[in-house]
Amino acid sequence: MHIFEKPDNLVELIENSLAKYPGNAMFGTKNKEGEYEWVTYREVGERIDNLRGGLSHAGIEKNDAVGIIANNRKEWAITAYATFGLGGRYIPMYEKELVKIWKHIINDGGIKLLLVATQEIYDQIEAMREELPGLASVYLIEGEGENTMAGLEKMGAAHPVASIRPKPEDIAVLIYTSGTTGNPKGVLLSHGNFTSNVLAGHKVFSGLTENDRGLSILPWAHSFGQTGELYLYSHIGGSIGFMGDVTTLGDDMEKVRPTFLIAVPRVFNKIYAGLWAKMDEKGGLAKKLFEMGIAAAKKRRQLSENGQSDFFANLKFRMADAVVFSKIRARFGGRLTGALSGSATMNVEIGHFFSDLGIPVYDCYGLTETSPAATMNGPLAHKPGSVGRPIEHVRVEIDKRFSDGGEDGEIIIHGPNVMQGYHNKPEATQEVMNADGGFRTGDRGRLDKDGFLFITGRIKEQYKLENGKYVFPAAIEEEIKLHPLVENAMIHGEGQAFNVCLVVPDFSVLEKYASEHNMPTDPNSLVQKKEITEMISGEIIKSLKGKFGGYEIPRKFLYLSENFTLDNGTLTQTMKLKRRVVLEQRKEQIMELYT
């Protein structure tokens, strides 16, 4: 039995902040002119109260499920907190999702009332209402009238209902994990799961206050964005600006001026690759200063680790910082002091680069089933290459039964952050939950002598080559994707004599190269150009040598003109690769590499 600190439920968490920070900005949304408009905690609180009354008037009671199909926006948060205040369950879905997945989630989760972002989604839901027997009503988030969120809020203002305080063990949210096979599973997360995670995370980053601001990049329909952004910033009285989309990220950073980011390594990898591409393009003094600054920063860091200093290294760094690095920080808005990164381990070299810029990126680790954080690096305990130490009240155990005698094994997590189970799936729950409440992650890792966790692979993704040697493809793929010429990659070789690699080039970078060399610039032509493919293959092999064993480095390559995407079914909503789908789609081409 876990003892929960206060606040031990999400209603208390938000109501504490509404009382404490009424005048603080809470959410910033871009208007039609592309400028940010901010609403305060007080304004959000009034809408939560009104919607709670409206939901109650529409028949929502304790334990009923309210669903939403919408990207991150203030109405997403307002609906969540209004649902929690009635003791209801909140079930978020992605706007960009297959209709059959919406149908599965609505029926499996028992959604009684649904809010949707657009008229198009509303029409798609209405078209299959006969197949959704438990769905009583659907409302549009935008617009006016009875079947809109505004109509619900108006009704609630006329019929106010006081909030209730759920127990820590009461279910708050069902997050449906976008599995790489089959229908997604609903992860039952309680109020105590979330609040314990927020409080423990805030202790690692105790410097975060009401003056901090985030830029919402990650989807709240996934646990990392939901806990790390929405609930953490709600707890501290901070503010969040909503990113327009990936293409406007740079512009949004400058306008929102975040102080702390919740992100994934891919964001920083792309920024890093983009900076190098820009410096290569500029050349001359700018590039020399950039390289000098990086070298000086590396020397400063290495000396400071031994308590030493160097006048010339410091001078060179200050010069590069004044001319180049300060401009890079300005592109982040000029106030960014750090970031928390999850989903994959940050490349150590890139992590050092951003730290040297004055923007340390701290790796953390967790899963939807652990609400999500289990371990974190932070300002007071940081070991690059690791995913940090277990957060407060969480214990990590390494099961070495399948470790082949090594130091690593399956990571098992114990603590108040561990889910209540999978909805309607007792057998699936039993498969991953130990009798003592430990959650079997399916990930491989090891703990060092200082208690830092290092991820070594994914048990389900590992495979053996013909020679019996194990390969963990994700680590190789992450390294390949760091190259500026590569957008995406997948390693395959199960049961084969050697590994092969499927490569999606970065066509935006290649287009410039092709134009300069009088080549066609369309993707289909580029992937058939031997000069291009041999150049990229050589670069990939060079980047892997010395970091991976010879047997791990791919010997042959298949170049693809189409990226892995949600639309073609090769990625999950959290951008994880559906390996089986890719193998099925490309089976004949892959086999040709072996014959």
Secondary structure per residue as TSV (DSSP state, phi and psi in degrees):
chain	resnum	aa	ss	phi	psi
A	1	M	-	360.0	127.9
A	2	H	-	-91.8	141.0
A	3	I	-	-98.2	121.3
A	4	F	-	-100.0	135.0
A	5	E	-	-75.8	160.1
A	6	K	S	-86.3	143.1
A	7	P	-	-73.7	138.1
A	8	D	-	-107.5	13.0
A	9	N	S	-150.4	157.8
A	10	L	H	-74.3	-20.0
A	11	V	H	-70.4	-47.3
A	12	E	H	-62.6	-39.6
A	13	L	H	-59.1	-49.0
A	14	I	H	-74.4	-37.1
A	15	E	H	-69.5	-31.7
A	16	N	H	-59.4	-45.7
A	17	S	H	-73.3	-34.5
A	18	L	H	-62.5	-35.7
A	19	A	H	-76.3	-34.6
A	20	K	H	-86.6	-33.8
A	21	Y	-	-126.5	46.1
A	22	P	T	-57.8	-34.8
A	23	G	T	-88.9	-6.1
A	24	N	S	-70.1	145.5
A	25	A	E	-64.7	141.7
A	26	M	E	-117.2	-53.3
A	27	F	E	-129.4	138.7
A	28	G	E	-117.7	128.3
A	29	T	E	-124.3	140.7
A	30	K	E	-73.3	134.6
A	31	N	-	-89.2	-175.8
A	32	K	T	-62.9	-25.4
A	33	E	T	-84.4	-1.7
A	34	G	S	85.2	9.3
A	35	E	-	-99.0	154.4
A	36	Y	E	-88.7	133.4
A	37	E	E	-115.1	133.9
A	38	W	E	-111.0	143.4
A	39	V	E	-115.8	150.1
A	40	T	E	-90.7	168.7
A	41	Y	H	-58.5	-39.8
A	42	R	H	-60.4	-46.4
A	43	E	H	-64.6	-41.1
A	44	V	H	-65.5	-42.0
A	45	G	H	-59.7	-40.0
A	46	E	H	-63.3	-40.8
A	47	R	H	-69.6	-35.2
A	48	I	H	-61.4	-47.3
A	49	D	H	-59.6	-46.2
A	50	N	H	-65.0	-42.7
A	51	L	H	-68.8	-36.0
A	52	R	H	-58.2	-45.1
A	53	G	H	-63.4	-39.9
A	54	G	H	-65.6	-42.8
A	55	L	H	-62.8	-41.0
A	56	S	H	-62.5	-44.6
A	57	H	H	-63.5	-29.3
A	58	A	T	-82.9	1.3
A	59	G	T	103.9	7.5
A	60	I	-	-81.1	127.1
A	61	E	-	-125.0	-179.4
A	62	K	T	-55.6	135.6
A	63	N	T	74.9	-2.7
A	64	D	-	-72.7	154.4
A	65	A	E	-104.2	128.2
A	66	V	E	-111.0	128.0
A	67	G	E	-108.8	159.0
A	68	I	E	-143.0	135.8
A	69	I	E	-115.6	96.8
A	70	A	-	-164.9	150.2
A	71	N	-	-76.1	173.4
A	72	N	S	-57.1	130.7
A	73	R	-	-167.9	165.9
A	74	K	H	-62.0	-33.3
A	75	E	H	-64.9	-28.5
A	76	W	H	-60.3	-49.0
A	77	A	H	-68.2	-41.7
A	78	I	H	-60.3	-43.3
A	79	T	H	-65.7	-40.8
A	80	A	H	-59.7	-53.0
A	81	Y	H	-67.4	-32.5
A	82	A	H	-67.0	-39.8
A	83	T	H	-64.5	-45.7
A	84	F	H	-60.3	-36.5
A	85	G	T	-67.0	-14.9
A	86	L	T	-101.1	1.3
A	87	G	T	77.7	19.1
A	88	G	-	-87.2	172.3
A	89	R	E	-105.1	138.6
A	90	Y	E	-108.5	131.6
A	91	I	E	-128.4	101.9
A	92	P	E	-86.7	147.2
A	93	M	E	-133.6	157.7
A	94	Y	-	-82.3	143.4
A	95	E	S	-63.1	-42.9
A	96	K	S	-91.5	85.9
A	97	E	S	-146.1	156.4
A	98	L	-	-68.8	139.5
A	99	V	H	-58.1	-37.1
A	100	K	H	-65.5	-28.5
A	101	I	H	-73.0	-42.4
A	102	W	H	-55.3	-47.3
A	103	K	H	-58.9	-45.9
A	104	H	H	-60.9	-45.8
A	105	I	H	-67.4	-43.4
A	106	I	H	-60.1	-43.3
A	107	N	H	-75.8	-45.4
A	108	D	H	-66.3	-39.8
A	109	G	T	-80.3	-9.1
A	110	G	T	66.3	39.7
A	111	I	E	-66.4	127.0
A	112	K	E	-96.7	-36.7
A	113	L	E	-134.5	135.6
A	114	L	E	-128.7	133.9
A	115	L	E	-108.9	138.1
A	116	V	E	-129.7	153.3
A	117	A	S	-78.7	-34.3
A	118	T	S	-132.8	161.7
A	119	Q	H	-63.0	-35.9
A	120	E	H	-60.9	-45.7
A	121	I	H	-66.0	-41.1
A	122	Y	H	-55.7	-46.0
A	123	D	H	-66.3	-38.2
A	124	Q	H	-65.2	-39.7
A	125	I	H	-67.2	-45.4
A	126	E	H	-60.3	-34.5
A	127	A	H	-65.5	-21.4
A	128	M	T	-119.4	24.2
A	129	R	G	-57.5	-33.1
A	130	E	G	-64.6	-24.0
A	131	E	G	-92.0	4.5
A	132	L	-	-123.0	70.8
A	133	P	T	-62.8	-27.3
A	134	G	T	-88.7	-10.0
A	135	L	-	-82.2	112.0
A	136	A	-	-85.3	-36.2
A	137	S	E	-153.9	150.0
A	138	V	E	-127.3	135.0
A	139	Y	E	-128.4	143.5
A	140	L	E	-84.8	137.2
A	141	I	S	-70.1	-36.5
A	142	E	S	-100.8	163.7
A	143	G	S	92.2	-179.7
A	144	E	S	-121.5	161.0
A	145	G	S	120.7	176.2
A	146	E	T	-62.2	-39.9
A	147	N	T	-92.3	29.0
A	148	T	B	-120.9	165.6
A	149	M	H	-62.5	-38.6
A	150	A	H	-60.8	-38.2
A	151	G	H	-64.2	-40.9
A	152	L	H	-63.7	-43.0
A	153	E	H	-66.1	-38.1
A	154	K	H	-63.1	-42.5
A	155	M	H	-63.3	-40.3
A	156	G	H	-67.5	-35.8
A	157	A	H	-62.6	-34.0
A	158	A	H	-81.8	-20.7
A	159	H	S	-131.9	69.2
A	160	P	-	-63.9	147.1
A	161	V	-	-133.3	128.9
A	162	A	-	-68.5	148.9
A	163	S	-	-78.3	155.3
A	164	I	-	-110.0	156.7
A	165	R	-	-102.7	106.5
A	166	P	-	-64.4	161.2
A	167	K	-	-80.8	157.5
A	168	P	T	-56.7	-32.9
A	169	E	T	-84.0	-7.1
A	170	D	S	-69.1	140.8
A	171	I	E	-71.1	130.3
A	172	A	E	-100.8	-46.8
A	173	V	E	-139.9	143.0
A	174	L	E	-107.4	116.1
A	175	I	E	-104.3	120.3
A	176	Y	E	-87.0	114.2
A	177	T	E	-77.1	129.5
A	178	S	-	-79.4	86.6
A	179	G	-	-65.0	156.7
A	180	T	S	-77.9	-10.9
A	181	T	S	-141.0	147.5
A	182	G	S	68.5	-173.5
A	183	N	S	-71.3	148.7
A	184	P	-	-67.2	152.1
A	185	K	E	-100.7	140.3
A	186	G	E	-85.0	115.9
A	187	V	E	-89.6	121.6
A	188	L	E	-85.1	108.5
A	189	L	E	-113.8	129.5
A	190	S	E	-91.9	170.3
A	191	H	H	-60.0	-42.0
A	192	G	H	-66.8	-34.7
A	193	N	H	-55.8	-51.0
A	194	F	H	-69.0	-48.9
A	195	T	H	-66.7	-36.7
A	196	S	H	-63.1	-37.0
A	197	N	H	-68.0	-42.6
A	198	V	H	-63.0	-47.1
A	199	L	H	-65.7	-40.7
A	200	A	H	-68.5	-39.4
A	201	G	H	-65.1	-39.4
A	202	H	H	-66.4	-29.9
A	203	K	H	-68.6	-31.9
A	204	V	H	-70.2	-38.8
A	205	F	T	-113.8	62.9
A	206	S	T	-68.4	-14.4
A	207	G	T	-75.4	-11.9
A	208	L	-	-72.9	131.3
A	209	T	-	-134.4	-174.6
A	210	E	T	-61.5	-16.8
A	211	N	T	-85.4	-2.9
A	212	D	-	-84.7	150.9
A	213	R	E	-135.8	137.5
A	214	G	E	-113.7	163.2
A	215	L	E	-114.6	120.5
A	216	S	E	-76.8	108.0
A	217	I	-	-109.2	-42.1
A	218	L	S	-86.9	145.0
A	219	P	-	-66.8	135.2
A	220	W	T	-74.1	-13.3
A	221	A	T	-68.9	-11.5
A	222	H	S	-107.3	150.5
A	223	S	H	-66.8	-31.4
A	224	F	H	-63.8	-50.3
A	225	G	H	-66.0	-38.9
A	226	Q	I	-64.3	-48.9
A	227	T	I	-76.9	-50.2
A	228	G	I	-70.3	-32.4
A	229	E	I	-97.8	-70.0
A	230	L	I	-60.0	-56.3
A	231	Y	I	-74.2	-37.3
A	232	L	H	-65.1	-48.2
A	233	Y	H	-67.6	-34.0
A	234	S	H	-61.9	-40.0
A	235	H	H	-66.3	-40.8
A	236	I	H	-89.2	-5.7
A	237	G	T	79.8	19.6
A	238	G	-	-84.6	-173.2
A	239	S	E	-128.8	155.4
A	240	I	E	-134.0	128.7
A	241	G	E	-99.7	142.2
A	242	F	E	-90.9	125.8
A	243	M	-	-64.1	141.0
A	244	G	-	-64.8	-68.8
A	245	D	-	-159.1	-177.9
A	246	V	G	-59.8	-33.7
A	247	T	G	-70.0	-21.3
A	248	T	G	-103.8	9.4
A	249	L	H	-54.1	-47.8
A	250	G	H	-60.1	-46.8
A	251	D	H	-63.7	-41.8
A	252	D	H	-64.4	-38.8
A	253	M	H	-57.8	-45.9
A	254	E	H	-66.5	-32.4
A	255	K	H	-82.2	-41.6
A	256	V	H	-77.3	-32.9
A	257	R	-	54.3	61.3
A	258	P	-	-66.5	153.4
A	259	T	S	-102.4	-23.2
A	260	F	E	-152.2	136.1
A	261	L	E	-115.1	145.4
A	262	I	E	-107.6	117.9
A	263	A	E	-149.1	-173.1
A	264	V	-	-125.2	156.8
A	265	P	H	-54.7	-32.1
A	266	R	H	-55.6	-37.2
A	267	V	H	-60.2	-47.9
A	268	F	H	-73.9	-34.4
A	269	N	H	-61.0	-43.0
A	270	K	H	-67.6	-39.7
A	271	I	H	-64.2	-44.5
A	272	Y	H	-60.7	-48.3
A	273	A	H	-63.4	-39.5
A	274	G	H	-64.2	-39.4
A	275	L	H	-63.5	-44.8
A	276	W	H	-65.1	-40.7
A	277	A	H	-60.9	-40.8
A	278	K	H	-66.8	-40.9
A	279	M	H	-67.0	-38.7
A	280	D	H	-62.9	-37.3
A	281	E	H	-69.2	-43.6
A	282	K	H	-68.8	-46.5
A	283	G	-	61.9	-159.6
A	284	G	H	57.6	-144.4
A	285	L	H	-64.5	-39.4
A	286	A	H	-58.8	-44.8
A	287	K	H	-68.8	-40.4
A	288	K	H	-61.7	-42.2
A	289	L	H	-63.9	-41.5
A	290	F	H	-60.0	-50.4
A	291	E	H	-65.4	-39.0
A	292	M	H	-62.7	-42.8
A	293	G	H	-63.1	-42.4
A	294	I	H	-63.8	-45.4
A	295	A	H	-63.0	-42.4
A	296	A	H	-66.1	-39.8
A	297	A	H	-63.5	-41.3
A	298	K	H	-62.1	-44.1
A	299	K	H	-64.7	-43.5
A	300	R	H	-57.2	-44.8
A	301	R	H	-64.0	-46.8
A	302	Q	H	-64.1	-39.4
A	303	L	H	-68.5	-42.1
A	304	S	H	-65.2	-28.6
A	305	E	H	-63.8	-25.8
A	306	N	T	-103.6	14.5
A	307	G	T	71.9	24.4
A	308	Q	-	-114.3	171.5
A	309	S	-	-147.2	159.6
A	310	D	-	-139.4	121.7
A	311	F	H	-58.1	-47.3
A	312	F	H	-70.3	-37.2
A	313	A	H	-63.5	-41.3
A	314	N	H	-65.1	-41.0
A	315	L	H	-64.7	-47.2
A	316	K	H	-60.3	-41.8
A	317	F	H	-63.8	-43.3
A	318	R	H	-62.1	-38.0
A	319	M	H	-63.9	-48.8
A	320	A	H	-65.0	-35.7
A	321	D	I	-65.8	-42.6
A	322	A	I	-67.1	-38.7
A	323	V	I	-91.7	-38.6
A	324	V	I	-114.2	-57.5
A	325	F	I	-62.0	-36.3
A	326	S	H	-63.1	-34.3
A	327	K	H	-68.0	-36.7
A	328	I	H	-65.1	-44.8
A	329	R	H	-60.8	-36.6
A	330	A	H	-62.8	-33.4
A	331	R	H	-66.1	-23.1
A	332	F	T	-87.5	2.2
A	333	G	T	103.5	-9.5
A	334	G	S	83.3	-3.7
A	335	R	-	-120.5	-0.4
A	336	L	-	-69.2	122.8
A	337	T	-	-105.3	-9.8
A	338	G	E	169.9	175.6
A	339	A	E	-151.5	150.9
A	340	L	E	-109.0	125.7
A	341	S	E	-120.7	136.0
A	342	G	-	-136.9	-175.7
A	343	S	S	86.1	-31.7
A	344	A	S	-157.1	157.5
A	345	T	-	-75.9	136.1
A	346	M	-	-65.5	138.7
A	347	N	-	-60.6	129.2
A	348	V	H	-60.4	-42.7
A	349	E	H	-61.6	-42.5
A	350	I	H	-70.0	-38.2
A	351	G	H	-59.1	-44.6
A	352	H	H	-62.8	-39.8
A	353	F	H	-57.8	-49.1
A	354	F	H	-70.5	-34.3
A	355	S	H	-62.7	-41.6
A	356	D	H	-64.3	-29.2
A	357	L	H	-72.7	-14.8
A	358	G	T	98.3	15.2
A	359	I	-	-126.9	77.1
A	360	P	-	-63.6	136.4
A	361	V	E	-111.4	118.9
A	362	Y	E	-102.4	124.3
A	363	D	E	-78.1	142.4
A	364	C	E	-132.8	174.2
A	365	Y	E	-145.4	142.8
A	366	G	E	174.9	-176.1
A	367	L	-	-141.4	165.8
A	368	T	G	-51.9	-40.8
A	369	E	G	-68.1	-9.8
A	370	T	G	-118.6	21.3
A	371	S	S	71.3	12.3
A	372	P	S	-109.1	-17.0
A	373	A	E	-72.4	136.0
A	374	A	E	-120.2	-39.6
A	375	T	E	-134.4	152.9
A	376	M	E	-148.8	140.8
A	377	N	-	-84.4	157.9
A	378	G	B	-159.1	177.1
A	379	P	T	-56.0	-32.1
A	380	L	T	-94.2	-12.9
A	381	A	B	-151.3	99.0
A	382	H	-	-135.3	124.1
A	383	K	-	-129.9	100.3
A	384	P	T	-55.0	139.7
A	385	G	T	97.0	-22.4
A	386	S	S	-98.2	173.3
A	387	V	-	-109.8	19.5
A	388	G	-	92.9	-175.5
A	389	R	E	-97.0	159.4
A	390	P	E	-57.9	138.9
A	391	I	-	-74.2	170.3
A	392	E	T	-55.1	136.6
A	393	H	T	71.8	5.2
A	394	V	-	-110.4	138.8
A	395	R	E	-122.7	134.9
A	396	V	E	-110.4	130.4
A	397	E	E	-119.9	143.7
A	398	I	E	-110.1	116.1
A	399	D	E	-89.8	110.5
A	400	K	G	-93.6	13.8
A	401	R	G	-61.8	-27.9
A	402	F	G	-114.3	29.0
A	403	S	S	-95.4	2.2
A	404	D	T	55.0	33.3
A	405	G	T	81.7	0.3
A	406	G	S	-84.6	-174.7
A	407	E	S	-84.2	-15.1
A	408	D	-	-95.7	169.3
A	409	G	E	-175.4	-170.1
A	410	E	E	-73.1	135.1
A	411	I	E	-82.1	125.8
A	412	I	E	-118.3	131.8
A	413	I	E	-113.5	131.6
A	414	H	E	-118.7	140.4
A	415	G	S	153.6	177.1
A	416	P	T	-71.3	-6.3
A	417	N	T	-88.0	-9.8
A	418	V	S	-75.4	132.7
A	419	M	-	-52.7	166.0
A	420	Q	-	-86.9	-10.1
A	421	G	E	135.8	-178.1
A	422	Y	E	-95.6	132.2
A	423	H	T	-62.6	127.1
A	424	N	T	61.3	18.4
A	425	K	-	-134.5	71.3
A	426	P	H	-62.4	-34.6
A	427	E	H	-69.8	-42.3
A	428	A	H	-63.7	-36.8
A	429	T	H	-64.2	-44.3
A	430	Q	H	-63.3	-32.9
A	431	E	H	-63.9	-32.2
A	432	V	H	-107.1	-12.1
A	433	M	B	-104.7	125.9
A	434	N	-	-77.3	163.4
A	435	A	T	-60.8	-28.4
A	436	D	T	-90.2	11.0
A	437	G	S	90.4	3.4
A	438	G	-	-76.5	141.8
A	439	F	E	-101.4	123.6
A	440	R	E	-83.8	114.1
A	441	T	E	-79.0	-26.1
A	442	G	E	82.9	-1.0
A	443	D	E	-99.0	148.7
A	444	R	E	-98.9	143.3
A	445	G	E	-164.2	175.5
A	446	R	E	-141.6	150.9
A	447	L	E	-103.9	132.5
A	448	D	-	-86.8	-179.1
A	449	K	T	-64.0	-21.6
A	450	D	T	-94.3	3.2
A	451	G	S	87.1	10.8
A	452	F	-	-84.5	138.7
A	453	L	E	-93.9	134.2
A	454	F	E	-118.3	127.9
A	455	I	E	-84.8	130.2
A	456	T	E	-114.4	-5.5
A	457	G	E	157.6	178.6
A	458	R	E	-113.6	122.6
A	459	I	T	-56.7	-42.1
A	460	K	T	-72.7	-23.9
A	461	E	T	-91.4	-18.0
A	462	Q	-	-67.9	151.4
A	463	Y	E	-149.1	166.9
A	464	K	E	-106.9	139.3
A	465	L	-	-77.0	174.0
A	466	E	T	-56.5	-31.9
A	467	N	T	-81.4	2.1
A	468	G	S	88.4	-1.1
A	469	K	-	-83.9	139.8
A	470	Y	E	-78.6	144.6
A	471	V	E	-127.2	133.1
A	472	F	-	-109.7	94.9
A	473	P	H	-62.2	-34.0
A	474	A	H	-58.3	-40.4
A	475	A	H	-64.9	-39.4
A	476	I	H	-68.1	-42.7
A	477	E	H	-61.2	-42.9
A	478	E	H	-61.0	-39.7
A	479	E	H	-65.9	-42.6
A	480	I	H	-63.5	-40.5
A	481	K	H	-69.2	-11.6
A	482	L	T	-74.1	-18.1
A	483	H	S	-72.7	134.6
A	484	P	T	-57.9	-24.0
A	485	L	T	-85.6	-5.2
A	486	V	E	-114.9	128.3
A	487	E	E	-92.3	-41.1
A	488	N	E	-153.4	159.7
A	489	A	E	-156.0	150.8
A	490	M	E	-141.0	130.0
A	491	I	E	-96.7	138.3
A	492	H	E	-140.6	150.4
A	493	G	-	176.5	11.8
A	494	E	T	-56.9	121.3
A	495	G	T	73.1	5.4
A	496	Q	S	-102.2	172.0
A	497	A	S	-76.3	-23.6
A	498	F	S	-155.9	167.1
A	499	N	-	-84.2	148.6
A	500	V	E	-122.2	164.2
A	501	C	E	-132.8	128.5
A	502	L	E	-91.1	125.8
A	503	V	E	-121.9	130.6
A	504	V	E	-107.4	109.2
A	505	P	E	-67.6	160.0
A	506	D	-	-84.5	99.4
A	507	F	H	-69.8	-24.1
A	508	S	H	-67.2	-35.0
A	509	V	H	-76.4	-42.8
A	510	L	H	-65.9	-30.7
A	511	E	H	-57.7	-42.9
A	512	K	H	-64.6	-45.1
A	513	Y	H	-60.6	-44.5
A	514	A	H	-63.7	-41.5
A	515	S	H	-62.0	-42.5
A	516	E	H	-66.8	-24.8
A	517	H	T	-108.3	19.9
A	518	N	T	53.6	44.2
A	519	M	-	-109.0	157.5
A	520	P	-	-61.4	143.5
A	521	T	-	-103.0	0.4
A	522	D	S	-78.1	146.1
A	523	P	H	-52.7	-42.9
A	524	N	H	-60.7	-40.0
A	525	S	H	-70.7	-40.6
A	526	L	H	-62.9	-40.7
A	527	V	T	-74.5	-8.9
A	528	Q	T	-100.9	-4.2
A	529	K	-	-81.4	114.3
A	530	K	H	-58.8	-38.5
A	531	E	H	-58.9	-40.2
A	532	I	H	-71.7	-50.9
A	533	T	H	-66.1	-38.0
A	534	E	H	-68.3	-36.2
A	535	M	H	-62.6	-47.8
A	536	I	H	-67.6	-42.3
A	537	S	H	-58.9	-43.4
A	538	G	H	-62.6	-40.9
A	539	E	H	-64.7	-40.6
A	540	I	H	-63.6	-48.7
A	541	I	H	-60.3	-43.3
A	542	K	H	-60.7	-40.0
A	543	S	H	-71.1	-22.6
A	544	L	H	-91.9	-23.8
A	545	K	B	-63.3	135.8
A	546	G	T	86.7	-15.4
A	547	K	T	-106.4	-25.1
A	548	F	B	-133.2	157.2
A	549	G	-	-66.2	153.8
A	550	G	T	-55.3	-36.3
A	551	Y	T	-69.7	-20.7
A	552	E	T	-84.6	-26.0
A	553	I	S	-73.0	127.6
A	554	P	-	-64.1	143.3
A	555	R	S	-98.0	-26.9
A	556	K	E	-132.0	157.7
A	557	F	E	-133.4	143.9
A	558	L	E	-119.6	120.7
A	559	Y	E	-98.1	130.2
A	560	L	-	-112.3	140.0
A	561	S	S	-89.8	-12.5
A	562	E	S	-115.2	132.4
A	563	N	-	-74.7	165.1
A	564	F	-	-77.0	124.4
A	565	T	-	-140.6	169.7
A	566	L	T	-63.9	-40.7
A	567	D	T	-64.4	-38.0
A	568	N	T	-91.8	9.5
A	569	G	T	78.5	11.4
A	570	T	-	-97.1	-6.1
A	571	L	B	-125.2	148.5
A	572	T	-	-82.6	173.8
A	573	Q	T	-62.5	-25.3
A	574	T	T	-95.2	20.5
A	575	M	-	65.5	25.1
A	576	K	-	-86.8	143.1
A	577	L	B	-75.4	130.5
A	578	K	-	-89.1	86.9
A	579	R	H	-59.1	-43.0
A	580	R	H	-62.0	-38.3
A	581	V	H	-65.2	-44.9
A	582	V	H	-61.9	-44.2
A	583	L	H	-62.3	-39.6
A	584	E	H	-66.9	-43.6
A	585	Q	H	-67.7	-32.9
A	586	R	T	-112.8	19.0
A	587	K	H	-52.3	-50.7
A	588	E	H	-66.1	-42.0
A	589	Q	H	-65.3	-37.3
A	590	I	H	-67.2	-44.0
A	591	M	H	-63.2	-31.6
A	592	E	H	-62.9	-30.6
A	593	L	H	-66.2	-27.5
A	594	Y	H	-91.5	-16.1
A	595	T	-	-103.5	360.0
